[in-house]
Amino acid sequence: MYGLRGVFGARLGAVACICLSACTEAEPGRAQTDAAVALTDAGGKADEVEQLADARVSDPDVRVSDPDARVSDPDARVSDPDARVSDPDARVSEPETDAAPASERLCGDAWLEAARPLMADLYFLSESDYPLDPVLLADNLGAAVTPNDALGLFVGPAEPLVETREAAGFRDRLTLDFDPADPGSVALAAQFGALFAFLDPQLDAELVVRVSEVEVHVYYLGRTACGELAGFHTVSIET
């Protein structure tokens, strides 16, 4: 019995040693295999990490190039404002073209037709209010305006008192000297402003001539582009 147990035990031990040996040898191999796989994975992942890093580095380059493209866009936008600057120039020239007919200097009946509506319902205020009458006379064409031009229009005493006034001061008194709290005064100044806005570019050598006393006849006169004597006449009562 002992012999059988000894033989069986020895064999069992040998088997155990073989198994142990196989297991011991298998473990390093498996470890090496696992390590190789790990290295392979690590290498692959490292490559991927490097590739990703490179890609990310290149992505910033692309993004940097995008800002460059955006920088070029602002340049393009800068050129657009330049184009817009040229547009206002074109717009400035267009109104000048459109305004040319309005600022065209008129003569004869055309001047009268443009002046009459601006003088309608417009009164010169003094101790009594008098309307404005348009004046147009083809006399001494192109000559400087003188008091004699007014006397040629005046019907009164043989030797009336004659005074001259600067046209600019006369205009300012009628357009700037008004009561802001009085709507009627403001409206009257605006009417005279519209009248002189028409007369100033239309007439040359403007002069104000006052004739006589008490009932003073006031003539605002100048020369049209054709040399005609033109302007308006009104009366100022000064007792």
C-alpha positions in Angstrom: 0.0 0.0 0.0 2.7 2.4 0.9 4.4 1.6 -2.3 1.4 2.4 -4.4 0.8 5.6 -2.5 4.4 6.6 -2.9 4.3 6.0 -6.6 0.9 7.7 -7.0 2.1 10.7 -4.9 5.3 10.9 -6.9 3.4 10.9 -10.1 1.0 13.5 -8.8 3.9 15.6 -7.7 5.5 15.3 -11.1 2.2 16.3 -12.7 1.9 19.2 -10.3 5.5 20.2 -11.2 4.7 20.0 -14.9 1.6 22.0 -14.4 3.4 24.5 -12.3 6.2 24.7 -14.8 3.8 25.1 -17.7 1.9 27.7 -15.8 5.0 29.5 -14.8 6.3 29.4 -18.4 2.9 30.3 -19.8 2.6 33.4 -17.5 5.7 35.1 -18.8 4.7 34.4 -22.4 1.2 35.8 -21.7 2.7 38.7 -19.9 5.0 39.3 -22.8 2.1 39.0 -25.2 0.0 41.3 -23.0 3.0 43.7 -22.8 3.4 43.6 -26.6 -0.3 44.3 -27.1 0.0 47.0 -24.5 3.0 48.4 -26.3 1.3 48.1 -29.6 -1.8 49.8 -28.2 0.3 52.4 -26.5 2.3 52.9 -29.7 -0.9 53.2 -31.7 -2.4 55.5 -29.2 0.8 57.4 -29.0 0.7 57.7 -32.8 -2.9 58.7 -32.7 -2.1 61.2 -29.9 0.7 62.6 -32.0 -1.5 62.7 -35.1 -4.3 64.3 -33.1 -1.8 66.8 -31.6 -0.5 67.5 -35.1 -4.0 67.8 -36.4 -4.8 70.1 -33.5 -1.7 72.1 -34.2 -2.6 72.3 -37.9 -6.2 73.2 -36.9 -5.0 76.3 -35.0 -3.0 77.1 -38.2 -6.2 76.8 -40.1 -7.9 78.9 -37.5 -5.1 81.4 -37.7 -5.6 81.5 -41.4 -9.3 82.1 -40.8 -8.5 85.2 -38.8 -6.3 86.2 -41.7 -9.2 85.7 -44.0 -11.3 87.8 -41.6 -8.6 90.4 -41.6 -8.9 90.5 -45.3 -12.6 90.8 -45.0 -12.3 94.0 -43.0 -10.0 95.2 -45.7 -12.7 94.5 -48.1 -15.1 96.3 -45.8 -12.7 99.2 -45.7 -12.9 99.3 -49.5 -16.7 99.3 -49.2 -16.7 102.4 -47.1 -14.5 103.9 -49.7 -17.1 103.0 -52.2 -19.7 104.5 -49.9 -17.7 107.7 -49.7 -17.8 107.8 -53.5 -21.5 107.3 -53.4 -22.0 110.4 -51.2 -19.9 112.3 -53.8 -22.3 111.0 -56.5 -25.2 112.0 -54.3 -23.7 115.5 -53.8 -23.3 115.9 -57.5 -26.9 114.6 -58.2 -28.6 117.3 -56.1 -26.4 119.9 -57.8 -27.7 118.6 -61.1 -31.2 118.6 -59.8 -30.8 122.0 -58.3 -29.4 123.5 -61.4 -32.8 124.3 -63.0 -34.0 125.8 -59.7 -31.0 128.0 -59.3 -31.0 128.9 -63.0 -31.1 132.7 -63.4 -34.3 133.9 -64.9 -35.3 136.9 -67.1 -38.4 138.7 -68.2 -41.8 136.9 -67.7 -40.1 133.8 -66.3 -38.6 135.9 -63.5 -42.0 137.5 -62.8 -43.8 134.2 -62.7 -41.3 132.8 -60.1 -41.3 136.0 -58.0 -45.1 136.8 -57.8 -46.1 133.7 -55.7 -43.4 134.6 -53.1 -44.7 138.1 -52.7 -48.4 137.2 -52.5 -49.9 137.9 -49.1 -46.6 139.3 -47.9 -46.7 142.7 -46.2 -44.1 145.2 -45.1 -44.9 146.2 -41.5 -44.7 149.8 -40.3 -47.3 152.2 -38.9 -49.5 150.7 -41.6 -49.0 147.4 -43.5 -48.4 147.5 -47.3 -48.1 144.6 -49.8 -45.0 144.0 -52.0 -45.3 144.6 -55.7 -42.8 142.9 -58.1 -40.7 145.2 -60.3 -39.3 144.4 -63.7 -38.1 147.0 -66.1 -35.8 146.7 -69.2 -34.1 150.0 -68.6 -30.4 150.8 -68.8 -29.7 147.1 -69.2 -26.7 145.8 -67.2 -25.9 149.2 -65.6 -25.3 149.6 -61.9 -28.4 150.2 -59.9 -28.7 153.9 -58.8 -31.3 156.0 -57.0 -32.4 157.3 -60.4 -33.7 153.8 -61.2 -36.0 154.1 -58.3 -37.0 157.7 -59.2 -38.0 156.4 -62.6 -40.5 154.2 -60.9 -41.7 156.8 -58.4 -44.7 159.1 -58.9 -44.6 161.9 -56.4 -43.1 165.3 -55.5 -40.7 166.8 -58.1 -37.8 166.8 -55.6 -38.4 164.0 -53.1 -35.9 163.0 -50.4 -33.9 160.0 -51.6 -31.9 157.6 -49.4 -30.0 154.5 -50.1 -29.5 151.5 -47.8 -27.4 148.4 -48.0 -29.4 145.4 -49.2 -27.8 143.0 -46.6 -28.9 145.1 -43.6 -32.4 145.5 -45.0 -32.7 141.7 -45.5 -31.4 141.0 -42.0 -33.9 143.3 -40.5 -36.8 141.5 -42.2 -35.6 138.0 -41.7 -33.8 138.1 -38.3 -35.6 140.8 -36.3 -38.7 139.0 -35.1 -40.4 138.0 -31.9 -40.0 134.3 -31.2 -43.0 134.3 -28.9 -45.2 135.7 -31.7 -46.2 133.1 -34.3 -47.3 135.8 -36.7 -43.8 137.5 -36.5 -42.1 134.2 -36.9 -44.2 133.3 -40.0 -43.6 136.7 -41.5 -39.8 136.4 -41.1 -40.0 132.9 -42.7 -41.9 134.4 -45.7 -39.3 137.1 -46.2 -36.6 134.5 -45.8 -38.1 132.5 -48.7 -38.4 135.6 -50.9 -34.7 136.6 -50.4 -33.6 133.0 -50.9 -35.0 133.4 -54.4 -33.9 137.0 -55.0 -30.3 136.8 -53.8 -29.0 134.4 -56.5 -31.2 135.9 -59.1 -30.2 139.6 -58.8 -26.8 141.4 -59.1 -25.9 144.8 -57.6 -28.8 144.8 -55.2 -29.6 148.1 -53.6 -32.4 149.5 -51.4 -33.6 153.0 -52.3 -36.0 155.0 -50.0 -37.9 157.8 -51.7 -39.9 160.7 -50.1 -40.8 161.2 -46.4 -43.6 160.0 -44.1 -45.1 157.8 -46.8 -41.7 156.3 -47.8 -41.6 154.3 -51.0 -39.1 151.5 -50.6 -37.5 149.9 -53.6 -35.4 146.7 -53.4 -33.7 146.6 -56.8 -31.1 144.6 -58.7 -30.2 143.3 -62.2 -31.4 140.0 -63.7 -29.0 137.9 -65.8 -30.4 139.7 -68.8 -29.6 143.1 -67.2 -33.2 144.0 -66.4 -34.1 146.1 -63.4 -36.0 143.8 -61.0 -37.0 143.5 -57.4 -40.0 144.8 -55.5 -41.6 148.0 -54.2 -43.5 148.6 -51.0 -44.4 151.5 -48.7 -43.3 152.3 -45.1 -45.4 154.8 -43.1 -43.1 156.8 -40.8 -44.8 159.8 -39.1 
